[in-house]
Amino acid sequence: MQQSSLHNRNLNLGKKSDSAKKTFLQNLLSGLNFWSNIESIFEPVKSDFRIIFERDPAARSWLEVMLCYPGLHALCFHRVAHWLYIRQVALIPRLISHMGRFLTGIEIHPGAQIGKGVFIDHGMGVVIGETAIVGDYTLIYQGVTLGGTGKETGKRHPTIGKNVVVGAGAKVLGNIQVGDRVRIGAHSVVLRDVLPDNTVVGIPGRNIPHNPQCSLLPLEHAKLPDVDGEIIRSLLLRIENLEKQVQTFTYSRNQNSEITKSMNQQIVNKER
């Protein structure tokens, strides 16, 4: 009896392993049409390559970009890992992601959805979470985190729109929506939704409405609004106005006091 039960267990284990192998092969074979439509699959990679020459004035040759731009390398690793991830291939996508992190210093979870023409400039320390979505032609600088908050499951990372600029060291946390053409200042912490065309600066990030008269290029970081500076300048101006009012009041009071003294002196003199 014991031998027959052991035999049945071995058969069941063998069937399970065979089914797992079949599932793994089916997931891989389901993507064989990848090769029949190679142009459309590699279009994001081509866009990632071309956008570097538009966004980085230091890019001088295609060979230099291919060999010396870790942002491009990280995106190439990610696109392979993501292709395997959406086909439910176990372990291998995470290994590819880990390898890309080791070589580039950029950590992108295989589940993250990244559009075409994305440029990760410098890139060291960039972290992009599992359920994050990054729109087309987004510019991301070093030290950026697109992370989650808490331990909830499901969609827990931000959704970044198209043509967004995320400054160095910025943190965009939680399941929030960042609209198209938004500019996020360096080291800002974004915790709320951001409307399209707005600018976010500060900790926590404060939304600054779009100024139609001000059209900025993605690399014009020096022209971001300085909210804290404007507040300090307005406070200093107010203090200056209050000091002038106090001086005027003090001067008029002193004048009135002198007039009163002189009048009292005249009255005393007349009484004498």
C-alpha positions, 0 to 999 in steps of 0.5 A: 500500500505504501509503495502504491501511494508513493508511486501515485504521489510521484505520478502526480508530481510528475504531472504537475511538473509537466504541466508547469513546463507546458505552461512555461512553453505556451507563454513563450510560444504565445509571443512568437508573433513578436518576430513577425512584427519586429518593426512595431515591437522595436519602435519604442527602442528606436524612439528611446534612441532618437530622443537622446539626440533631441534632449541631450546636447552632449550626445555626439554620435550613435556609437557613444549613445549605444555604449555610454548611456545607462538610461538607454541600456536600462530601458532596453533591459526593461522592454525585454523583461516586460515582454516576458512579464506580461506573458507570465514567465516566472523569475526570468523578468525579475532576473533581467531587471536585477541585472539591469539594476546592477549594470546601470544603477536604474531599477525598473520593475518588469511590470511597469509600463513605459511609453516610447521616447522616454529619456532617463538622463544620467539615471543613477538611483532612479526607481520605478515601481511595479504598477507605475505608468510612464507616458511617451517622451517623458524626461526623467533625471537621476534620483527620481522615485516613482513609488508606492505608499503603504502595503496595499495591492493593486495599482499603487504607483503613479501614472505619469502623462506624456511629455512630463519632466521629472527633476533630479531627486523628485519623489512621486508617490502613490496612485496619483495622476500626473497630467501631460506636459507637467514639470516637477521641480528637483527634490519635490515630493508629489503626493496629489494629482497634478493637472496638465501643464502645471508645475510642481515644486516644494515639499510637499509639492505645490501645484502652480497653474500654467501660465499661457504666456510662458512657454518653456523648453524641457531643459530650462530648469532655471526658469521654474517658479520659486514659490518659497522665494516669492512668499519671502519677498512678499513678506519682506515687502509687507514688513517694509511697508509696515515699518514705513507706516510705523515711522510715519505714525511715530513722526506725526505723533512726535510732531503733535506732541511738540505742538501740544507742548508749545501750546501748553507753554504759551498758555502758561506764559500768558497766565503769568 
